[in-house]
């Protein structure tokens, strides 16, 4: 028998379904301090535990944005591309 997988992508079949992304999602611009919602598209996603969280933009880093989200009691800073963020 095959051993069950317990990787980080377990249970994420529906999150990874490819959806058409509009070009404006790639061109979004956010200012520091702005509230954003983390919603993954199917390309280059970070850990699925951050999907659906709301946080604040801290700064811009290249084409990406540093977003501070709350994970249980701790604040985490994750680097996300604009196609994974929504106002």
Buried (B, 14 or more C-beta within 10 A) or exposed (E): EEEEEEEEEEEBEEBBEEEEEEEEBEEBEBEEEBEBEBBBBEEEBBEBEBBEBEBBBBEBEEEBBBBEBEEEEEEBEBEBBBBBBEE
